[in-house]
Amino acid sequence: MLHNNNYSILESFAHGVPYLTLEKSSEIYQCVEYSYIIHGFNGLIFRDLKEVRNKIINMSNDELNRMKHNCIEYVNRELALSSMVNKFVQGLNT
């Protein structure tokens, strides 16, 4: 999914949809969830639209399927409520 304000990064990942967006810059604002995108693992972050086009054209089904799997795995491992509560408690303790 190329950046679209109608969907959150978390919603995309939870449905196994890698998130595609442009690099954060002074001209391109990104939400807090931007930090959840791991380039090449659960999404792709591009410098410009030419790079987006080239990657989409050349992406293999295997690479796409691996990223889809990684999205769901990342949500279950890192963004589950229990994991987020544990990270919050750890932060308080440090």
HUHUBEL-V838924 format. One record per helix or strand of 2 or more residues. SS is the DSSP state (H for helix, E for strand). FROM is the first residue (numbers start at 1). TO is the last residue. Records with the same first field share a line. If there is no record, write none. Layout:
BEGIN
SS = FROM-TO, FROM-TO
END
This chain:
BEGIN
H = 9-14, 32-36, 49-58, 61-78, 81-93
E = 19-22, 43-46
END
